[in-house]
Amino acid sequence: MPGEVVLETNGLTVRFGGVTAVDRVDFALRERELRCLIGPNGAGKSTFFKCLTGMLQPSDGQVYLRGEPVSGLGPHRLARLGVGIKTQVPSVMNGLSVHENVWLAARRRSGDANAGTLQALEAVGIADLRRELVGQLSHGQRQLVELAIVLAAKPWLILLDEPAAGLSGEEVERMVGILRGLVEHATLIVVEHDMHFIRQIAETVTVFHQGRVIAQAPVEDVLEDPLVRDVYLGRSL
Ligand SMILES: Nc1ncnc2c1ncn2[C@@H]1O[C@H](COP(=O)(O)OP(=O)(O)OP(=O)(O)O)[C@@H](O)[C@H]1O
């Protein structure tokens, strides 16, 4: 069961010139939650996510990790605080093997980097691919390598941007199983478009529209919410 609040935003606002991409968002996430952020194109999900990952500084408001303000720290400092981030920008090195890619992340942790690498590969079910060159893998396999790289740093908070993007039906099922396993030991935020995927993994869904949170509830309730349905059908509110 989820525990204490570990991530919070307070009046979080991001303006790009005249556009308010994120508009005074108050958000709270409890330990061992798996929260999905959804919303139509341009709703502000990615901008909000980038504030959590330290890639963007908010115009106003603050992000708190376990009660400490962290806006302004940047992705590397956040990583050292135990935040694992997977963006849509590939971070793998194609000319290295799967093992080498993950080992480079694992060695930043204290302890046995080889053991850490194997553990991360097993967590995503690709230990059998460890000798393969990453450049020769399929898109779905590369996504799993990316996830193993994140896990090798043993994060307690994991932020994933569209982990199901471009995956086949079978790969999506596999990703569902992996994320369900991760939430046994970590807290997750997932930005995602794939409703089939969201239905299978999410407990609570937060819906963005025009920079605001317009709904936050268990996934089935959210999908039946007339306001949310209107937003997704593109009708005016
Ligand atoms: N760097 C930027 N400069 C100017 N405007 C931006 C920038 N990034 C985002 N925006 C604007 O902010 C708003 C929110 O965009 P954002 O990408 O956060 O939405 P989103 O919900 O993630 O959409 P999508 O699902 O299409 O990725 C949009 O109006 C977008 O055009």
The ligand as an SDF file (V2000), in Angstrom:
LIG
                    3D

 31 33  0  0  0  0  0  0  0  0999 V2000
    9.7950   24.8700  -25.3460 N   0  0  0  0  0  0  0  0  0  0  0  0
    8.5840   25.3770  -25.5670 C   0  0  0  0  0  0  0  0  0  0  0  0
    8.4200   26.6160  -26.0490 N   0  0  0  0  0  0  0  0  0  0  0  0
    7.1910   27.1440  -26.2560 C   0  0  0  0  0  0  0  0  0  0  0  0
    6.0370   26.4950  -25.9980 N   0  0  0  0  0  0  0  0  0  0  0  0
    6.1360   25.2480  -25.5140 C   0  0  0  0  0  0  0  0  0  0  0  0
    7.3950   24.6100  -25.2720 C   0  0  0  0  0  0  0  0  0  0  0  0
    7.1630   23.3640  -24.7870 N   0  0  0  0  0  0  0  0  0  0  0  0
    5.8280   23.2160  -24.7270 C   0  0  0  0  0  0  0  0  0  0  0  0
    5.1960   24.3500  -25.1690 N   0  0  0  0  0  0  0  0  0  0  0  0
    3.7470   24.5630  -25.2030 C   0  0  0  0  0  0  0  0  0  0  0  0
    3.2460   24.2640  -23.9210 O   0  0  0  0  0  0  0  0  0  0  0  0
    1.9920   23.5780  -24.0140 C   0  0  0  0  0  0  0  0  0  0  0  0
    2.0770   22.2420  -23.3060 C   0  0  0  0  0  0  0  0  0  0  0  0
    2.9410   21.3840  -24.0470 O   0  0  0  0  0  0  0  0  0  0  0  0
    3.4020   19.9430  -23.5370 P   0  0  0  0  0  0  0  0  0  0  0  0
    4.3850   19.4350  -24.5220 O   0  0  0  0  0  0  0  0  0  0  0  0
    3.7970   20.0220  -22.1150 O   0  0  0  0  0  0  0  0  0  0  0  0
    2.0390   19.1280  -23.6610 O   0  0  0  0  0  0  0  0  0  0  0  0
    1.8280   17.5450  -23.6060 P   0  0  0  0  0  0  0  0  0  0  0  0
    0.6120   17.3270  -22.7760 O   0  0  0  0  0  0  0  0  0  0  0  0
    3.0530   16.8860  -23.1630 O   0  0  0  0  0  0  0  0  0  0  0  0
    1.5200   17.1930  -25.1150 O   0  0  0  0  0  0  0  0  0  0  0  0
    1.9850   15.8990  -25.9870 P   0  0  0  0  0  0  0  0  0  0  0  0
    1.1370   14.7790  -25.4990 O   0  0  0  0  0  0  0  0  0  0  0  0
    1.6470   16.3320  -27.3720 O   0  0  0  0  0  0  0  0  0  0  0  0
    3.4460   15.7110  -25.7460 O   0  0  0  0  0  0  0  0  0  0  0  0
    1.6560   23.4940  -25.4920 C   0  0  0  0  0  0  0  0  0  0  0  0
    0.8400   24.5940  -25.8310 O   0  0  0  0  0  0  0  0  0  0  0  0
    3.0240   23.6070  -26.1520 C   0  0  0  0  0  0  0  0  0  0  0  0
    2.9060   24.1570  -27.4490 O   0  0  0  0  0  0  0  0  0  0  0  0
  1  2  1  0
  2  3  1  0
  2  7  2  0
  3  4  2  0
  4  5  1  0
  5  6  2  0
  6  7  1  0
  6 10  1  0
  7  8  1  0
  8  9  2  0
  9 10  1  0
 10 11  1  0
 11 12  1  0
 11 30  1  0
 12 13  1  0
 13 14  1  0
 13 28  1  0
 14 15  1  0
 15 16  1  0
 16 17  2  0
 16 18  1  0
 16 19  1  0
 19 20  1  0
 20 21  2  0
 20 22  1  0
 20 23  1  0
 23 24  1  0
 24 25  2  0
 24 26  1  0
 24 27  1  0
 28 29  1  0
 28 30  1  0
 30 31  1  0
M  END
$$$$
